Amino acid sequence: MRARLLDISRSMSRIGLGPATGIDRVERAYIRAFMDADAPACFLARLAGGYALLDKAGMARLWPVLQGKALPGTPDIVALLSRKLGPAQRRAQADMRRASFARCLRHGLAPMLTRHMPRGFAYVNVGHSNRSAPVWAAMRKAGAGPRIAMLHDTIPLDWPQFSRSGLPERFAQELRFTADGATGIICNSADTAARAAHWLGRFSLEAPLHVAPLGCDALASPRGAPITTTPAEFVVLGTIEPRKNHALLLDVWDRLAAKPDAPQLHIVGRRGWCNDALFARLDAAIKAGQPVFEHGALEDAALATRLARARALLFPSFAEGFGYPLVEALQMSVPVLCSDLPVFHELAGAHVTYLPADSPQAWLDAITAASHTPPKAPAKFDFPGWDSHFSFIDDLLS
């Protein structure tokens, strides 16, 4: 069977930054799948000053640290000299070097892979990280056969006003490098594939696009009967950044707060970027005693408990590449009120209620109705699991 090389640079860079994001979870799913597969597999990460290569045994040693289930060990001399890294990343990178069977400086990537990977190996990068032109060139020089990248969205290009300064330009450059260096690009939805095709055309580039919907590990529902709270509770889940449209919900709760039976808004997710005005509004609402609560990022068990109490998940985003919160809520039979996005229709069909992302009145009406009459739980929602995703990937890599 063809040997595989999975790039885990993103997972290494995320250590110490809290609960996993959607892209983090996808990379973790690939790590699990490649560790469990019969095919030989290695794992590559860009570290301070160079690269490290793990086999399955080394990955098994590092895996608890990547999942946040074990603390990283002591830093080595390279880590101590890496002043730009946080303490957790210094220790984790030292752990990876100790678990690795090969290491190299940046310019030595191709020779290292030539020595240790069989000709024709498959290179897979699903983390939107470590996709520079030199990396793709090194893969070709080392004899990689299939060179596969995943594209989770094109939001920095579609909605540049919602991105950090400089990100749209960097994203466009990375997409160009990837289209030039990869033999195929996996898209997590048909909507992402359509948007990718649009931008590749704009850049006069071509690359095979493959739609492979992601799996979703269901959250473990809390034991016991469903909880109906008074006052009603609603949950919004995701990083607090402009495209998630938390501002619309604060507009709604400004109008609801004066009512004696005002529902509660529970905001789950870390604070992001380019959103200082929203953070000030949120702080003021909480200080004023409005029924608005900020929880930060929650681990899965706490998130499942919060969702189990909710009348509905609220998902008013202006743009999404996929939509894990929507899927997780439906898997728990929690109703969903979401914006009218093509990708949500693709994922959920008639299982959710669609509302315009620019109409606070529509959201106010829907939330008020759900507060007084609990929405009917959606019909049984059978979302494809990771098995079907990796069956497709296996065929692509064969």
C-alpha positions as CSV (number, residue, x, y, z in Angstrom):
1,M,0.0,0.0,0.0
2,R,1.2,3.5,-0.8
3,A,2.9,5.2,2.2
4,R,1.4,8.4,3.5
5,L,2.8,11.6,4.9
6,L,0.4,13.8,6.9
7,D,1.4,17.3,7.7
8,I,0.5,18.1,11.3
9,S,2.1,21.6,11.4
10,R,-1.2,23.2,12.3
11,S,-1.9,20.9,15.2
12,M,1.6,21.6,16.6
13,S,1.0,25.4,16.3
14,R,-2.3,25.2,18.1
15,I,-1.0,23.6,21.3
16,G,-1.8,25.7,24.3
17,L,-4.5,27.8,22.5
18,G,-7.6,26.1,24.0
19,P,-10.3,23.8,22.6
20,A,-10.0,22.7,19.0
21,T,-11.4,24.7,16.2
22,G,-13.2,23.0,13.3
23,I,-10.0,22.8,11.2
24,D,-8.1,21.4,14.2
25,R,-10.7,18.7,14.6
26,V,-10.4,17.7,10.9
27,E,-6.6,17.4,11.2
28,R,-7.0,15.3,14.3
29,A,-9.5,13.0,12.5
30,Y,-6.8,12.5,9.8
31,I,-4.2,11.7,12.4
32,R,-6.5,9.1,13.9
33,A,-7.3,7.6,10.5
34,F,-3.7,7.5,9.4
35,M,-2.5,5.9,12.6
36,D,-5.2,3.2,12.4
37,A,-4.9,2.5,8.7
38,D,-3.0,-0.5,7.4
39,A,-1.0,1.7,5.1
40,P,2.4,2.9,6.4
41,A,2.2,6.5,7.5
42,C,4.5,9.2,8.8
43,F,3.8,12.6,10.3
44,L,5.6,15.9,9.5
45,A,5.6,19.2,11.3
46,R,7.3,22.5,10.8
47,L,9.0,23.5,14.0
48,A,11.3,26.3,15.1
49,G,14.2,26.2,12.7
50,G,13.2,23.1,10.7
51,Y,11.1,20.0,10.5
52,A,10.6,16.7,12.4
53,L,9.3,13.4,11.1
54,L,7.4,10.9,13.2
55,D,6.4,7.3,12.5
56,K,3.2,5.8,14.0
57,A,5.0,4.9,17.2
58,G,6.3,8.4,17.7
59,M,2.9,9.9,16.8
60,A,1.3,7.6,19.4
61,R,3.6,9.2,22.0
62,L,2.8,12.7,21.0
63,W,-1.0,12.1,20.4
64,P,-2.1,12.8,24.0
65,V,-0.3,16.1,24.0
66,L,-1.9,17.2,20.7
67,Q,-5.4,16.3,22.1
68,G,-4.8,18.3,25.3
69,K,-5.1,15.1,27.4
70,A,-1.5,15.3,28.6
71,L,0.8,18.2,29.4
72,P,3.9,18.6,27.2
73,G,7.3,17.7,28.8
74,T,10.3,19.9,29.4
75,P,11.8,22.2,26.8
76,D,15.0,21.3,25.0
77,I,17.8,23.7,24.1
78,V,16.2,24.5,20.7
79,A,12.9,25.3,22.5
80,L,14.6,27.5,25.0
81,L,16.2,29.5,22.2
82,S,12.8,29.9,20.4
83,R,11.7,33.1,22.0
84,K,8.7,33.6,19.7
85,L,7.0,30.5,20.9
86,G,4.7,30.3,24.0
87,P,5.7,28.1,26.9
88,A,3.3,25.2,25.9
89,Q,4.5,25.2,22.3
90,R,8.2,25.2,23.4
91,R,7.6,22.1,25.4
92,A,5.4,20.4,22.8
93,Q,8.0,21.0,20.0
94,A,10.6,19.5,22.3
95,D,8.4,16.5,22.8
96,M,8.0,16.1,19.0
97,R,11.8,16.3,18.5
98,R,12.2,13.6,21.1
99,A,9.6,11.4,19.5
100,S,10.8,11.9,16.0
101,F,13.1,9.5,14.0
102,A,14.4,12.2,11.7
103,R,14.9,16.0,11.8
104,C,16.3,18.6,9.4
105,L,16.7,22.3,9.0
106,R,14.3,24.2,6.6
107,H,16.4,23.7,3.5
108,G,16.9,20.0,4.2
109,L,13.3,18.9,3.9
110,A,13.6,17.2,0.5
111,P,16.8,15.3,1.3
112,M,15.2,14.1,4.6
113,L,12.1,12.8,2.9
114,T,14.1,11.2,0.1
115,R,16.1,9.2,2.7
116,H,13.1,8.1,4.8
117,M,10.0,8.1,2.6
118,P,9.5,5.5,-0.3
119,R,9.3,6.9,-3.8
120,G,5.7,7.7,-4.7
121,F,4.4,8.4,-1.2
122,A,1.3,10.5,-0.8
123,Y,1.6,13.9,0.9
124,V,-1.6,15.2,2.6
125,N,-2.1,18.6,4.1
126,V,-5.5,19.5,5.6
127,G,-4.6,22.2,8.0
128,H,-4.2,25.5,5.9
129,S,-0.6,25.6,7.2
130,N,2.9,25.0,5.8
131,R,1.8,25.4,2.2
132,S,4.7,27.5,0.9
133,A,6.2,27.1,-2.5
134,P,9.4,25.6,-1.1
135,V,7.4,22.9,0.7
136,W,5.5,21.9,-2.4
137,A,8.8,21.9,-4.4
138,A,10.4,19.7,-1.7
139,M,7.6,17.2,-2.0
140,R,8.0,16.9,-5.8
141,K,11.8,16.7,-5.4
142,A,11.5,13.9,-2.8
143,G,9.3,11.9,-5.2
144,A,5.9,12.3,-3.7
145,G,3.1,10.9,-5.9
146,P,-0.3,12.2,-4.9
147,R,0.0,15.7,-3.2
148,I,-3.3,16.5,-1.7
149,A,-4.5,19.7,0.2
150,M,-7.8,20.4,1.8
151,L,-9.5,23.8,1.3
152,H,-11.9,24.6,4.1
153,D,-13.2,27.9,2.7
154,T,-12.3,30.9,0.6
155,I,-13.7,33.4,3.1
156,P,-10.7,35.7,3.2
157,L,-11.2,36.3,-0.6
158,D,-15.0,36.3,-0.6
159,W,-15.3,38.6,2.5
160,P,-12.0,40.5,2.9
161,Q,-13.7,43.0,5.2
162,F,-14.0,40.3,7.9
163,S,-10.3,39.3,7.8
164,R,-7.2,40.4,9.6
165,S,-5.1,42.9,7.8
166,G,-3.0,41.2,5.2
167,L,-4.8,37.8,5.4
168,P,-6.6,38.1,2.0
169,E,-3.2,38.6,0.2
170,R,-1.5,35.8,2.1
171,F,-4.5,33.5,1.5
172,A,-4.4,34.2,-2.3
173,Q,-0.7,33.5,-2.4
174,E,-1.2,30.2,-0.5
175,L,-4.0,29.2,-2.9
176,R,-1.7,29.9,-5.9
177,F,1.1,27.8,-4.3
178,T,-1.3,25.0,-3.5
179,A,-2.9,25.0,-7.0
180,D,0.6,24.8,-8.5
181,G,2.0,22.2,-6.1
182,A,-0.9,19.9,-5.4
183,T,-2.2,17.1,-7.6
184,G,-5.6,17.6,-6.1
185,I,-7.6,19.8,-3.7
186,I,-10.2,18.4,-1.4
187,C,-13.2,20.7,-0.7
188,N,-15.4,20.1,2.4
189,S,-18.6,21.1,0.5
190,A,-19.9,21.7,-3.0
191,D,-20.2,25.4,-2.0
192,T,-16.5,25.6,-1.2
193,A,-15.6,23.8,-4.4
194,A,-17.7,26.3,-6.4
195,R,-16.0,29.3,-4.7
196,A,-12.6,27.7,-5.2
197,A,-13.3,27.2,-8.9
198,H,-14.2,30.9,-9.1
199,W,-11.0,32.1,-7.5
200,L,-8.8,29.7,-9.4
201,G,-10.4,31.0,-12.6
202,R,-9.7,34.6,-11.5
203,F,-6.1,33.7,-10.9
204,S,-5.8,31.8,-14.3
205,L,-5.0,28.6,-12.4
206,E,-6.3,25.0,-12.7
207,A,-6.4,22.2,-10.1
208,P,-8.5,19.1,-9.7
209,L,-11.2,19.8,-7.1
210,H,-12.7,16.9,-5.2
211,V,-15.8,17.3,-2.9
212,A,-15.5,15.2,0.2
213,P,-17.9,16.3,3.0
214,L,-16.4,16.0,6.4
215,G,-17.5,13.6,9.1
216,C,-18.6,14.9,12.5
217,D,-18.1,13.1,15.8
218,A,-21.4,13.5,17.7
219,L,-21.2,15.1,21.1
220,A,-22.1,12.9,23.9
221,S,-25.6,13.9,25.0
222,P,-26.0,14.4,28.8
223,R,-27.8,11.7,30.6
224,G,-31.4,12.2,31.6
225,A,-34.5,13.7,30.1
226,P,-34.2,16.8,27.9
227,I,-34.1,20.0,30.0
228,T,-36.5,22.8,29.4
229,T,-35.4,25.9,31.1
230,T,-37.2,29.0,32.3
231,P,-36.3,31.6,31.1
232,A,-35.6,30.1,27.7
233,E,-31.9,29.7,26.8
234,F,-30.3,30.1,23.4
235,V,-26.7,29.3,22.4
236,V,-24.5,30.8,19.7
237,L,-21.3,28.8,19.1
238,G,-18.1,30.0,17.4
239,T,-15.2,32.4,17.6
240,I,-16.4,36.0,18.3
241,E,-15.4,37.6,15.0
242,P,-17.2,39.9,12.6
243,R,-18.4,37.3,10.1
244,K,-20.1,35.3,12.8
245,N,-22.6,38.2,13.2
246,H,-22.8,38.3,16.9
247,A,-23.8,42.0,16.6
248,L,-27.2,41.0,15.2
249,L,-27.9,39.0,18.3
250,L,-26.9,41.8,20.6
251,D,-29.3,44.0,18.6
252,V,-32.0,41.4,19.3
253,W,-31.2,41.1,23.0
254,D,-31.2,44.9,23.4
255,R,-34.9,44.7,22.5
256,L,-35.6,41.6,24.5
257,A,-33.8,42.6,27.7
258,A,-36.6,44.8,29.0
259,K,-39.1,42.0,29.0
260,P,-39.8,40.3,32.3
261,D,-39.5,36.8,30.7
262,A,-36.5,37.7,28.5
263,P,-34.6,34.7,27.2
264,Q,-30.9,34.2,27.9
265,L,-28.2,34.3,25.2
266,H,-25.2,32.1,25.9
267,I,-22.2,32.9,23.8
268,V,-19.7,30.1,23.5
269,G,-16.4,30.8,21.8
270,R,-13.2,32.6,22.3
271,R,-12.8,36.3,21.4
272,G,-11.3,36.7,18.0
273,W,-10.1,39.7,15.9
274,C,-11.2,43.0,14.4
275,N,-14.1,43.2,16.8
276,D,-13.3,45.7,19.5
277,A,-16.6,47.6,19.2
278,L,-18.5,44.3,19.6
279,F,-16.5,43.3,22.7
280,A,-17.3,46.7,24.2
281,R,-21.0,46.2,23.6
282,L,-20.8,42.7,25.0
283,D,-19.0,43.8,28.2
284,A,-21.5,46.6,28.6
285,A,-24.5,44.3,28.2
286,I,-23.1,41.9,30.8
287,K,-22.3,44.7,33.2
288,A,-25.8,46.1,32.8
289,G,-27.3,42.8,33.8
290,Q,-28.8,41.9,30.5
291,P,-29.5,38.2,30.1
292,V,-26.3,37.7,28.0
293,F,-23.6,35.3,29.2
294,E,-20.1,34.7,27.8
295,H,-18.5,31.3,28.4
296,G,-15.4,31.4,26.3
297,A,-14.4,28.2,24.5
298,L,-15.8,25.0,26.1
299,E,-14.6,21.5,26.1
300,D,-17.0,18.9,24.5
301,A,-18.7,17.7,27.7
302,A,-19.6,21.3,28.8
303,L,-20.6,22.3,25.3
304,A,-23.0,19.3,25.1
305,T,-24.6,20.3,28.4
306,R,-25.1,23.8,27.3
307,L,-26.6,22.7,24.0
308,A,-28.9,20.3,25.7
309,R,-30.5,23.2,27.7
310,A,-31.0,25.4,24.6
311,R,-34.3,26.1,22.9
312,A,-32.2,26.5,19.7
313,L,-28.8,27.0,18.4
314,L,-28.4,30.4,16.8
315,F,-26.1,30.6,13.8
316,P,-26.4,34.0,12.0
317,S,-23.1,34.0,10.2
318,F,-22.5,36.0,7.0
319,A,-20.2,33.3,5.6
320,E,-19.2,29.7,6.5
321,G,-17.1,27.1,4.7
322,F,-18.9,24.2,6.5
323,G,-20.8,24.5,9.8
324,Y,-19.9,22.1,12.6
325,P,-22.1,23.8,15.2
326,L,-25.1,23.3,13.0
327,V,-24.3,19.6,12.6
328,E,-23.6,19.0,16.2
329,A,-26.8,20.6,17.3
330,L,-28.9,18.6,14.9
331,Q,-27.2,15.4,16.0
332,M,-28.4,16.2,19.5
333,S,-31.9,17.0,18.2
334,V,-31.5,20.7,19.1
335,P,-33.4,23.0,16.8
336,V,-31.4,25.4,14.7
337,L,-32.1,29.0,13.5
338,C,-29.4,29.9,11.0
339,S,-28.7,32.3,8.2
340,D,-29.7,31.5,4.7
341,L,-26.4,30.3,3.3
342,P,-25.9,27.8,0.5
343,V,-23.6,25.6,2.5
344,F,-26.2,25.3,5.3
345,H,-28.8,24.2,2.8
346,E,-26.3,21.6,1.5
347,L,-25.6,20.3,5.0
348,A,-29.1,20.5,6.6
349,G,-31.8,20.8,4.0
350,A,-35.2,21.2,5.6
351,H,-33.9,20.3,9.1
352,V,-33.3,23.9,10.2
353,T,-35.0,27.3,10.0
354,Y,-33.4,29.8,7.6
355,L,-33.4,33.6,8.4
356,P,-31.8,36.5,6.6
357,A,-28.4,37.5,8.2
358,D,-29.2,41.2,7.8
359,S,-32.7,41.2,9.4
360,P,-32.7,41.7,13.2
361,Q,-36.5,41.8,13.1
362,A,-36.7,38.3,11.6
363,W,-34.4,36.9,14.2
364,L,-36.3,38.7,17.0
365,D,-39.6,37.2,15.8
366,A,-38.2,33.7,15.5
367,I,-36.4,33.9,18.9
368,T,-39.5,35.3,20.6
369,A,-41.7,32.5,19.2
370,A,-39.2,29.8,20.2
371,S,-39.0,31.3,23.7
372,H,-42.7,30.8,24.3
373,T,-43.3,27.6,22.4
374,P,-40.3,25.3,22.3
375,P,-39.5,24.4,18.7
376,K,-40.2,20.9,17.6
377,A,-37.1,18.9,17.7
378,P,-35.8,18.2,14.2
379,A,-36.3,14.9,12.6
380,K,-33.6,12.3,13.1
381,F,-30.5,13.6,11.5
382,D,-28.1,11.0,10.2
383,F,-25.0,12.9,9.1
384,P,-22.3,11.0,7.2
385,G,-19.5,9.8,9.4
386,W,-15.8,9.9,8.9
387,D,-15.8,6.4,7.4
388,S,-17.4,7.6,4.2
389,H,-15.0,10.5,4.0
390,F,-11.9,8.4,4.4
391,S,-13.2,5.8,2.0
392,F,-13.1,8.5,-0.6
393,I,-9.7,9.7,0.5
394,D,-8.3,6.1,0.4
395,D,-9.4,5.9,-3.3
396,L,-7.8,9.3,-4.0
397,L,-4.5,8.3,-2.5
398,S,-4.3,4.8,-3.9
